[in-house]
Amino acid sequence: MQYKIESIGAQFSNKGIAALEKRLDEKAEEGYKFHSVFHVSQPGCLGMGQGTTTYLAVYVKE
C-alpha cells in the first residue's frame, strides 16, 4: 500500500471546492483513492508570530 499526503488549505470558496474536486479526480487517475482528511496547526517561525492552520488530504494506492 502506498500513501500520498497533500495540503488542501483551510478556506474554501465555491471556486476552491471545484479545484478540490479536480485534484481528487487527478489523484484517482493516478490510481489513488481518497482516504481521509485531517486538521493540523503549524507554529509561527521560531515559535513566534502567527501560526497557520490547514487541512491535509490522505490518498492511498493499493
Number of C-alpha atoms within 10 A of each C-alpha: 5 8 13 14 13 11 14 16 15 12 10 12 8 8 8 13 12 12 14 15 11 12 13 17 15 12 17 15 10 10 12 19 18 16 13 11 15 10 12 12 10 11 12 11 9 6 9 8 9 9 11 12 12 14 16 16 17 17 20 17 15 8
